[in-house]
Amino acid sequence: MSLADTLVLAGYLLAILLLGVFFSRKTHTTDDYFVGGRNYRGWVIGLSLVGTSISSVTFLAYPADAYKTAWLRYLPNLMLPVAIFVAARYFLPFFRRANTVTAYEFLEDRFGPSVRVYGAASFMIAQLVRVSTILYLISLLLFEISGLDPVWCIVAAGVFVAFYTVAGGIEAVIWTDVIQTLVLLFGGIACLWVIVDLLPGGLGQVVSTATEHGKLGFSEWRNGELTPVSWDLSLLNKTGTMMLVLGLVNWLTEYSSNQNTVQRYCAAKSEQEARRGMWVCALSSLPIWAFYMFLGTALYVFYLQFPAPEAADMLSGERKAEQILPFFILSELPDGLVGLVLAAALAAAMSSLDSSINAISAVSVVDIYRRHLKKDAPEGHYLWVARAVAIAVSGLMIGGAIAFYYADTKTLQDALTILVALLGGGLLSLYLFGFFCRRGGAEQAWLGIAVTMLFTGWVLLARNGWLFTVEDMPFDLYYTAIIGNILMFAVLWLASRRTPQRAKV
């Protein structure tokens, strides 16, 4: 990098560190550390949610997926507004009324303390997988910048994020997320501007060439070529309809039982501000996701016009497709702009990593440590434990990212979707049943959990070839979350039919 790039990047990182130090002086209790005094306006909550959901998966994996295949994996995102409508009407009022800190306090009120522990544990495992994936993705960019060993890049990025998150708590998370969202958006716009400027036919060439090659459609890569998806209800292949259903399940899970999201509900100034924040998130996220998919399509057209061996290797699979945007940034952008776009890429990762680290810390302390292990300790003790847990989570995240570096996957977005489906644990159905059905309790919930876990275990064995091959399964792995939630709800419904009705929670 040039001196100008280095100064821009260093200045951005220093500003983030100073924010963490600043907010650490305002954190005196676990309530400060986890919900920041419950006094945030809707636009702040909304942009923070955007920063949490738009991670380096957006900045690196979305362009990689569009570059290598097409837009099929954008489809699930279209169900976000539907999920937010349901969540704002039914889920949000409960969490605000109960003055909760975590999403899993509801499970104890409805099904008992043991089910609360299950929900908390499921969340923590799934989030550890997610943050490990995100940290791995950003290490690819750092590797391209510095030439350092990718493992050292993972360690450096993980330690940096851990520092300001552990120090500043949720206030540092929310305000840095707002800044990082804006930086992220500008970085992507800068990349597309350069592509359009360098192509002889500009934006029109991107659209016409991409259309000709089928890169703007909802297509899947099969047998060496792009094949348009069907719109039936088949579980055997990725179809357009089933991808929409998958999106609805994933987003309802996100807005009913994901601590990252519920923690923002709780931090808002009022229910109205929380609802406003949810819609700010939806109306911002959809165009940003589409923009980064289009950026990947533009990169495909660019390297058709200006071939490069490295780009060809990423298209063929000899190198990971997630390296395509870092390669473009460092090889094509002018001095000064490189540093700003690299800051955007780091912002994309950090805005998700800090949220998840703080959320896992909140769940560990509130749902497990304070509830079951040490109930009456001084507030300072719980704050110390919260920071210690955040440090431990950061270490696990770094280890997970290193494991991803050595893994063999088609694209990281593909792998992440499958892993989230496997680790979902039927939580959406558990919450939906708890909210809308007044029968059943802990015994019925655990029966549903057991059946769902057996199903998930069966899928994991098949995925690793220990039971039979994935090709022999009667459904695509993408639909594991859908089937798991159907199983959970069906078992809960059948098992609770003869139990007496409970009072409404």
Phi, psi and omega per residue, in radians:
M1 nan 2.691 3.067
S2 -1.335 2.955 3.104
L3 -1.072 -0.694 3.132
A4 -1.078 -0.760 3.123
D5 -1.085 -0.761 -3.118
T6 -1.092 -0.736 -3.132
L7 -1.160 -0.726 3.118
V8 -1.083 -0.828 -3.119
L9 -1.142 -0.769 3.139
A10 -1.116 -0.688 3.120
G11 -1.107 -0.710 3.114
Y12 -1.113 -0.829 -3.114
L13 -1.113 -0.683 3.110
L14 -1.105 -0.700 3.124
A15 -1.082 -0.710 3.122
I16 -1.140 -0.737 3.118
L17 -1.093 -0.728 -3.131
L18 -1.139 -0.619 3.066
L19 -1.078 -0.755 3.113
G20 -1.047 -0.764 3.126
V21 -1.143 -0.725 -3.133
F22 -1.057 -0.830 -3.073
F23 -1.305 -0.335 3.095
S24 -1.121 -0.463 -3.135
R25 -1.337 -0.264 -3.130
K26 -1.735 0.056 -3.057
T27 -1.838 1.940 -3.090
H28 -2.142 -0.321 -3.130
T29 -2.342 2.933 3.080
T30 -1.172 -0.485 3.079
D31 -1.138 -0.710 3.034
D32 -1.100 -0.744 -3.022
Y33 -1.219 -0.558 -3.042
F34 -1.807 -0.584 -3.103
V35 -2.253 0.085 2.968
G36 1.002 0.599 3.105
G37 1.421 0.041 3.088
R38 0.927 0.905 -3.024
N39 -2.414 0.482 -3.065
Y40 -1.631 2.507 3.083
R41 -1.334 2.811 -3.047
G42 -1.074 -0.721 -3.096
W43 -1.154 -0.579 3.098
V44 -1.188 -0.800 3.109
I45 -1.053 -0.754 -3.108
G46 -1.089 -0.851 3.141
L47 -1.172 -0.556 3.066
S48 -1.154 -0.721 3.073
L49 -1.109 -0.665 3.074
V50 -1.058 -0.816 3.139
G51 -1.066 -0.617 3.138
T52 -1.237 -0.754 -3.078
S53 -1.450 -0.441 3.127
I54 -1.733 1.646 -3.008
S55 -1.896 -2.854 3.040
S56 -1.183 -0.245 2.965
V57 -1.083 -0.678 3.077
T58 -1.243 -0.842 -3.009
F59 -1.232 -0.604 -3.073
L60 -1.965 -0.765 -3.035
A61 -1.363 -0.631 3.111
Y62 -1.117 -0.895 3.062
P63 -1.033 -0.642 3.128
A64 -1.104 -0.736 -3.118
D65 -1.175 -0.746 3.118
A66 -1.205 -0.594 3.110
Y67 -1.150 -0.751 -3.057
K68 -1.497 -0.608 -3.110
T69 -2.170 -1.985 -3.142
A70 -2.593 -2.502 -2.972
W71 -1.863 0.280 -3.058
L72 -0.991 -0.746 -3.047
R73 -1.361 0.053 2.961
Y74 -1.414 -0.440 -3.043
L75 -0.922 -0.813 -3.108
P76 -0.994 -0.481 -3.115
N77 -1.163 -0.421 -3.116
L78 -1.136 -0.269 -3.137
M79 -1.569 0.001 3.133
L80 -1.023 -0.813 3.131
P81 -1.057 -0.629 3.109
V82 -1.115 -0.798 -3.137
A83 -1.105 -0.684 -3.141
I84 -1.192 -0.640 3.083
F85 -1.040 -0.802 3.126
V86 -1.139 -0.801 -3.083
A87 -1.131 -0.720 -3.126
A88 -1.155 -0.548 -3.101
R89 -1.443 -0.678 -2.980
Y90 -1.981 -0.689 -3.027
F91 -1.512 -0.811 -3.058
L92 -0.981 -0.809 -3.114
P93 -1.001 -0.662 3.139
F94 -1.135 -0.873 -3.072
F95 -1.088 -0.612 3.104
R96 -1.282 -0.710 -3.107
R97 -1.125 -0.675 -3.075
A98 -1.428 -0.084 3.118
N99 0.953 0.801 -3.036
T100 -1.437 2.929 3.015
V101 -1.941 -0.640 -3.139
T102 -2.136 2.845 -3.123
A103 -1.260 -0.292 -2.928
Y104 -1.729 -0.039 2.999
E105 -1.104 -0.575 3.086
F106 -1.043 -0.696 -3.096
L107 -1.104 -0.607 3.086
E108 -1.231 -0.726 3.111
D109 -1.047 -0.610 -3.031
R110 -1.655 -0.706 -3.026
F111 -2.132 -0.168 3.132
G112 1.937 2.886 -3.033
P113 -1.125 -0.567 -3.102
S114 -1.164 -0.652 3.125
V115 -1.223 -0.571 3.054
R116 -1.067 -0.739 3.118
V117 -1.111 -0.702 3.110
Y118 -1.060 -0.820 3.136
G119 -1.070 -0.754 3.133
A120 -1.108 -0.753 -3.121
A121 -1.149 -0.716 3.110
S122 -1.061 -0.760 3.116
F123 -1.076 -0.816 -3.060
M124 -1.108 -0.709 3.127
I125 -1.135 -0.813 -3.127
A126 -1.091 -0.702 -3.137
Q127 -1.208 -0.608 3.089
L128 -1.099 -0.676 3.073
V129 -1.119 -0.759 -3.095
R130 -1.113 -0.866 -3.078
V131 -1.193 -0.534 3.079
S132 -1.132 -0.713 3.102
T133 -1.089 -0.802 -3.103
I134 -1.127 -0.765 3.135
L135 -1.112 -0.678 3.079
Y136 -1.057 -0.769 -3.121
L137 -1.055 -0.744 -3.107
I138 -1.245 -0.437 3.103
S139 -1.153 -0.517 3.092
L140 -1.087 -0.696 3.130
L141 -1.201 -0.776 3.135
L142 -1.092 -0.603 3.089
F143 -1.102 -0.769 3.134
E144 -1.128 -0.614 -3.126
I145 -1.229 -0.889 -2.921
S146 -1.740 -0.448 -3.040
G147 1.371 0.036 3.090
L148 -1.215 2.799 3.060
D149 -0.993 2.336 -3.113
P150 -0.968 -0.564 3.126
V151 -1.114 -0.723 3.099
W152 -1.188 -0.567 3.062
C153 -1.106 -0.718 3.097
I154 -1.065 -0.816 -3.114
V155 -1.093 -0.798 -3.108
A156 -1.092 -0.808 -3.133
A157 -1.141 -0.714 -3.134
G158 -1.112 -0.735 -3.139
V159 -1.173 -0.692 3.139
F160 -1.068 -0.885 -3.123
V161 -1.105 -0.717 -3.128
A162 -1.042 -0.667 -3.054
F163 -1.058 -0.978 -3.042
Y164 -1.302 -0.453 3.116
T165 -1.270 -0.801 3.126
V166 -1.103 -0.690 -3.089
A167 -1.254 -0.830 -2.933
G168 -1.674 -0.244 3.141
G169 1.162 -2.712 -3.008
I170 -1.167 -0.531 3.115
E171 -1.119 -0.765 3.081
A172 -1.105 -0.688 -3.139
V173 -1.086 -0.877 -3.048
I174 -1.149 -0.844 -3.060
W175 -1.274 -0.624 3.047
T176 -1.188 -0.581 3.084
D177 -1.097 -0.716 3.113
V178 -1.066 -0.843 3.129
I179 -1.090 -0.779 -3.076
Q180 -1.165 -0.574 3.081
T181 -1.083 -0.771 -3.134
L182 -1.180 -0.721 3.116
V183 -1.124 -0.724 3.133
L184 -1.030 -0.802 -3.104
L185 -1.118 -0.765 -3.132
F186 -1.127 -0.678 3.139
G187 -1.066 -0.736 3.115
G188 -1.151 -0.721 3.125
I189 -1.082 -0.679 3.126
A190 -1.089 -0.714 3.136
C191 -1.116 -0.821 -3.124
L192 -1.134 -0.646 3.129
W193 -1.043 -0.769 -3.132
V194 -1.145 -0.738 3.129
I195 -1.046 -0.863 -3.112
V196 -1.090 -0.657 -3.135
D197 -1.187 -0.623 -3.089
L198 -1.425 -0.494 3.137
L199 -1.253 2.374 -3.127
P200 -1.021 -0.655 -3.098
G201 -1.676 0.077 3.094
G202 1.059 -2.551 -3.096
L203 -1.109 -0.624 3.123
G204 -1.062 -0.646 3.104
Q205 -1.146 -0.690 3.104
V206 -1.028 -0.874 -3.069
V207 -1.155 -0.827 -3.066
S208 -1.184 -0.761 3.142
T209 -1.177 -0.754 3.134
A210 -1.105 -0.696 3.108
T211 -1.120 -0.759 3.135
E212 -1.066 -0.619 -3.103
H213 -1.629 0.084 3.112
G214 1.258 0.410 -3.053
K215 -1.521 -0.169 -3.141
L216 -1.772 0.028 -3.119
G217 -1.654 3.044 3.060
F218 -1.574 1.440 -3.044
S219 -2.106 2.767 3.129
E220 -2.111 2.520 -3.135
W221 -1.437 1.958 3.139
R222 -2.369 2.315 3.066
N223 0.899 0.719 3.040
G224 1.421 0.171 3.118
E225 -2.623 2.770 3.115
L226 -1.375 2.256 -3.122
T227 -2.141 2.127 3.107
P228 -1.005 2.459 -3.110
V229 -1.369 2.703 3.006
S230 -1.535 3.028 -3.099
W231 -2.137 0.586 3.106
D232 -1.613 -3.027 -3.096
L233 -1.789 0.430 -3.111
S234 -1.181 2.404 3.050
L235 -1.600 -0.089 -3.041
L236 -1.401 -0.522 -3.102
N237 -2.293 2.923 3.056
K238 -1.352 1.839 3.095
T239 -1.878 2.758 -3.119
G240 -1.042 -0.766 -3.127
T241 -1.102 -0.785 -3.103
M242 -1.217 -0.532 3.064
M243 -1.166 -0.610 3.056
L244 -1.167 -0.730 3.091
V245 -1.085 -0.750 3.099
L246 -1.019 -0.760 3.119
G247 -1.065 -0.740 3.130
L248 -1.084 -0.765 3.116
V249 -1.087 -0.821 -3.095
N250 -1.123 -0.741 -3.099
W251 -1.309 -0.599 3.035
L252 -1.120 -0.669 3.071
T253 -1.087 -0.754 -3.126
E254 -1.059 -0.705 -3.028
Y255 -1.690 0.041 3.062
S256 -1.994 -0.559 -2.969
S257 -2.393 0.133 3.137
N258 -1.634 2.132 -3.080
Q259 -1.072 -0.603 3.104
N260 -0.943 -0.701 -3.093
T261 -1.455 -0.834 -3.105
V262 -1.084 -0.595 3.102
Q263 -1.073 -0.574 3.079
R264 -1.251 -0.667 3.038
Y265 -0.920 -0.833 -3.019
C266 -1.239 -0.472 -3.105
A267 -1.453 -0.219 -3.094
A268 -1.238 2.745 -3.096
K269 -1.179 -0.574 -3.115
S270 -2.736 3.003 3.088
E271 -1.096 -0.687 3.132
Q272 -1.097 -0.739 3.129
E273 -1.164 -0.651 3.101
A274 -1.117 -0.754 3.126
R275 -1.122 -0.703 3.103
R276 -1.090 -0.693 3.118
G277 -1.102 -0.668 3.115
M278 -1.071 -0.732 -3.114
W279 -1.318 -0.569 3.007
V280 -1.029 -0.733 3.123
C281 -1.082 -0.847 -3.086
A282 -1.110 -0.808 -3.056
L283 -1.289 -0.289 3.066
S284 -1.620 -0.689 -3.014
S285 -1.181 -0.782 -3.064
L286 -1.010 -0.890 3.102
P287 -1.154 -0.555 3.122
I288 -1.186 -0.747 3.080
W289 -1.065 -0.790 3.135
A290 -1.084 -0.680 3.131
F291 -1.058 -0.772 -3.097
Y292 -1.280 -0.504 2.976
M293 -1.133 -0.749 3.128
F294 -1.133 -0.594 3.082
L295 -1.065 -0.716 3.071
G296 -1.109 -0.686 3.076
T297 -1.105 -0.724 3.123
A298 -1.123 -0.628 3.086
L299 -1.123 -0.652 3.090
Y300 -1.063 -0.809 -3.137
V301 -1.158 -0.687 -3.120
F302 -1.057 -0.784 -3.084
Y303 -1.440 -0.153 2.879
L304 -1.280 -0.688 -3.130
Q305 -1.302 -0.702 -3.105
F306 -2.184 1.392 -3.036
P307 -1.045 2.518 3.058
A308 -2.438 2.381 -3.128
P309 -0.999 -0.669 -3.123
E310 -1.125 -0.731 3.132
A311 -1.145 -0.671 3.108
A312 -1.116 -0.668 3.112
D313 -1.121 -0.637 3.135
M314 -1.258 -0.550 3.102
L315 -1.276 -0.617 -3.103
S316 -1.453 -0.299 -3.129
G317 1.754 -0.017 3.104
E318 -1.219 -0.499 2.987
R319 -2.165 2.713 -3.104
K320 -1.142 2.332 -3.088
A321 -1.108 -0.427 -3.123
E322 -1.148 -0.165 3.118
Q323 -1.526 -0.051 -3.026
I324 -1.161 -0.755 -3.132
L325 -1.215 -0.793 3.044
P326 -0.981 -0.693 3.123
F327 -1.079 -0.765 3.122
F328 -1.119 -0.782 -3.106
I329 -0.992 -0.832 -3.039
L330 -1.387 -0.363 -3.092
S331 -1.732 -0.355 -2.995
E332 -2.127 -0.446 -3.054
L333 -1.380 2.581 3.128
P334 -1.296 2.828 3.125
D335 -1.011 2.528 -3.119
G336 1.579 -0.863 3.109
L337 -1.238 -0.551 3.104
V338 -1.022 -0.804 -3.127
G339 -1.075 -0.686 -3.140
L340 -1.195 -0.728 3.129
V341 -1.204 -0.637 3.062
L342 -1.129 -0.640 3.046
A343 -1.074 -0.675 3.101
A344 -1.112 -0.713 3.128
A345 -1.128 -0.728 3.085
L346 -1.154 -0.650 3.102
A347 -1.071 -0.679 -3.135
A348 -1.038 -0.728 -3.133
A349 -1.293 -0.833 -3.015
M350 -1.139 -0.579 -3.108
S351 -1.161 -0.396 3.065
S352 -1.649 -0.676 -3.111
L353 -1.113 -0.793 -3.095
D354 -1.124 -0.684 3.135
S355 -1.088 -0.792 -3.085
S356 -1.225 -0.654 3.101
I357 -1.068 -0.822 -3.141
N358 -1.151 -0.664 -3.133
A359 -1.170 -0.743 3.106
I360 -1.108 -0.685 3.092
S361 -1.073 -0.756 3.124
A362 -1.066 -0.813 -3.123
V363 -1.129 -0.725 -3.129
S364 -1.084 -0.769 -3.080
V365 -1.338 -0.869 -3.021
V366 -1.306 -0.797 -3.012
D367 -1.518 -0.406 -3.071
I368 -2.092 -1.077 -3.010
Y369 -1.146 -0.931 -3.092
R370 -1.255 -0.540 -3.085
R371 -1.408 -0.636 -2.986
H372 -2.120 -0.413 -3.013
L373 -1.830 -0.731 -3.113
K374 -2.571 1.712 -2.924
K375 -1.495 -0.505 -2.955
D376 -2.167 0.639 3.124
A377 -1.418 2.810 3.070
P378 -1.085 2.712 -3.103
E379 -1.053 -0.634 3.125
G380 -1.068 -0.569 3.121
H381 -1.148 -0.775 -3.133
Y382 -1.154 -0.607 3.092
L383 -1.158 -0.691 3.094
W384 -1.107 -0.756 3.128
V385 -1.112 -0.697 3.130
A386 -1.025 -0.764 3.131
R387 -1.218 -0.645 3.122
A388 -1.130 -0.710 3.102
V389 -1.117 -0.726 3.122
A390 -1.049 -0.672 3.099
I391 -1.152 -0.769 3.132
A392 -1.102 -0.725 3.113
V393 -1.076 -0.696 3.125
S394 -1.071 -0.694 3.091
G395 -1.113 -0.758 3.103
L396 -1.126 -0.667 3.111
M397 -1.061 -0.775 3.132
I398 -1.093 -0.770 3.099
G399 -1.082 -0.709 3.120
G400 -1.143 -0.689 3.126
A401 -1.118 -0.665 3.095
I402 -1.121 -0.667 3.088
A403 -1.107 -0.702 3.094
F404 -1.106 -0.612 -3.136
Y405 -1.040 -0.631 -3.113
Y406 -1.592 -0.031 -3.119
A407 -1.418 2.800 3.123
D408 -1.979 1.896 -3.113
T409 -2.315 2.714 3.136
K410 -1.224 -1.028 2.917
T411 -2.467 2.659 -3.093
L412 -1.165 -0.579 3.111
Q413 -1.088 -0.706 3.109
D414 -1.093 -0.841 -3.119
A415 -1.101 -0.731 -3.113
L416 -1.124 -0.721 3.120
T417 -1.043 -0.753 -3.139
I418 -1.169 -0.764 -3.110
L419 -1.139 -0.719 3.104
V420 -1.099 -0.683 3.102
A421 -1.102 -0.733 -3.115
L422 -1.185 -0.576 -3.046
L423 -1.671 0.022 -3.095
G424 -1.121 -0.580 3.033
G425 1.142 0.340 3.127
G426 1.183 0.365 -3.067
L427 -1.078 -0.635 -3.131
L428 -1.026 -0.839 -3.131
S429 -1.128 -0.606 3.098
L430 -1.071 -0.751 3.122
Y431 -1.242 -0.781 -3.132
L432 -1.053 -0.755 3.122
F433 -1.123 -0.732 3.132
G434 -1.119 -0.667 -3.122
F435 -1.281 -0.729 -2.924
F436 -1.878 -0.228 3.131
C437 -2.060 2.370 -3.038
R438 -1.806 0.141 3.078
R439 -1.783 2.879 3.033
G440 1.488 2.729 -3.140
G441 -2.565 -2.562 -3.037
A442 -1.089 -0.723 -3.093
E443 -1.093 -0.791 -3.139
Q444 -1.176 -0.673 3.116
A445 -1.090 -0.755 -3.113
W446 -1.226 -0.530 3.044
L447 -1.128 -0.769 3.085
G448 -1.098 -0.722 3.114
I449 -1.089 -0.756 -3.123
A450 -1.077 -0.789 3.140
V451 -1.112 -0.748 -3.134
T452 -1.125 -0.708 3.139
M453 -1.195 -0.621 3.059
L454 -1.103 -0.742 3.106
F455 -1.091 -0.801 3.134
T456 -1.093 -0.725 3.097
G457 -1.072 -0.697 3.107
W458 -1.081 -0.744 3.133
V459 -1.140 -0.716 3.130
L460 -1.111 -0.724 3.100
L461 -1.080 -0.733 -3.140
A462 -1.178 -0.695 -3.127
R463 -1.055 -0.603 -3.127
N464 -1.622 0.063 3.087
G465 1.305 0.310 -3.110
W466 -1.522 -0.395 -3.140
L467 -1.874 -0.978 2.951
F468 -2.803 3.047 -3.029
T469 -1.368 2.735 3.122
V470 -1.043 -0.607 -3.124
E471 -1.070 -0.415 -3.131
D472 -1.489 -0.123 -3.086
M473 -1.264 2.578 -3.088
P474 -1.434 0.202 3.111
F475 -2.723 2.772 3.075
D476 -1.308 2.503 -3.103
L477 -1.042 -0.411 3.118
Y478 -1.027 -0.464 -3.023
Y479 -1.682 0.224 3.125
T480 -1.021 -0.743 -3.119
A481 -1.122 -0.715 3.132
I482 -1.072 -0.877 -3.090
I483 -1.149 -0.709 3.117
G484 -1.047 -0.728 3.131
N485 -1.231 -0.617 3.077
I486 -1.107 -0.769 3.110
L487 -1.050 -0.815 -3.116
M488 -1.027 -0.853 -3.089
F489 -1.157 -0.711 -3.120
A490 -1.095 -0.780 -3.138
V491 -1.140 -0.767 3.120
L492 -1.052 -0.755 -3.103
W493 -1.128 -0.850 -3.105
L494 -1.167 -0.723 -3.078
A495 -1.239 -0.449 -3.047
S496 -1.731 0.067 -3.054
R497 -1.074 -0.553 -3.089
R498 -1.753 0.095 3.113
T499 -1.533 2.651 3.141
P500 -1.225 2.728 3.117
Q501 -1.237 2.534 3.087
R502 -1.746 2.829 3.044
A503 -1.154 2.583 -3.120
K504 -1.164 2.303 -3.119
V505 -1.329 nan nan
